[in-house]
Amino acid sequence: MKHLLSAADLDLDAATLVLDTATEMAAMASREVKKLPTLRGRTVVNLFYEDSTRTRISFETAAKRLSADVINFSAKGSSVEKGESLKDTALTLQAMGIDGVVIRHPASGAPNTLSQWVDGSILNAGDGTHEHPTQALLDAYTMRSRLGQLKGLRVAIVGDVLHSRVARSNVLLLRTLGAEVTLVGPPTLVPVGVEDWPATVSYDLDSVLPGTDAVMMLRVQRERMGQAYFPSAREYSRRYGLDNRRVKLLPEHAIIMHPGPMIRGMEIAPEVADSPRSTIVEQVANGVSVRMACLYLLLGGK
Ligand code: NCD
């Protein structure tokens, strides 16, 4: 495989290979010297047209642990602000002989388009409301390490499904891995055509929680909302927020996930986010191992 554009690019064997490779990478992270020489002499560009904390630092750390040279490009402060198009930026990267491009872009499909213009491997780090495959991989990795096998696992993805690339990539990957997904949210934040997704839909969080092994809370993406999708933040929290009362409805073994950044008090109560059942910080740590695995598998060959 050359690029990672969508979670659908991975069949069961490929997804399992990424997760197993990530396990090996994680073992290395506990050593004193955390660096592998694998990508020495290769150059990876982080091309970020949208804000990011975790994903960007995570990709940078991952590439550096594999000894790649890393160039961080953010649209702010670059010629993008002078009106340069994605195509011209791509041609510039191409001229410089870049081996891999990690791209985050507000337009769905931008990574696919970029892959037609440059020779290097493209890794989608989030494109609009479309996909975020490495997030789905790190989420699957977290579920596997906490709960064992993914086949038959019951996962609830809750909140702003409509604007969430995390939800889309998770649904695709979890289906491949044999888990059962239930999407939960207000009807206005569940996409049209969801019937065709390999998932069940519910509008009632309380009734879903008792049959859930992993509950994944989504951020309400106000920056992508041009109109009001729900009456008020308080009303949203009352119906779809994960608070202590709702946590008690979950089975004892269930884990609580969030891709970050979270809005404490809106989709998740602070005490729930910080509880021992929350894997939020673990997900971030796992992200580095998973992205190392992706970079290694895509760029590591000759
Ligand atoms: C997510 C994203 O950017 O899609 N965050 C992340 O990468 N960890 C989710 C979000 O912004 O809500």
Boltz pocket constraint, residues with backbone or C-beta under 6 A from the ligand:
constraints:
  - pocket:
      binder: B
      contacts: [[A, 51], [A, 54], [A, 55], [A, 125], [A, 126], [A, 132], [A, 135], [A, 165], [A, 166], [A, 218], [A, 219], [A, 221], [A, 259], [A, 260], [A, 261]]
      max_distance: 6.0
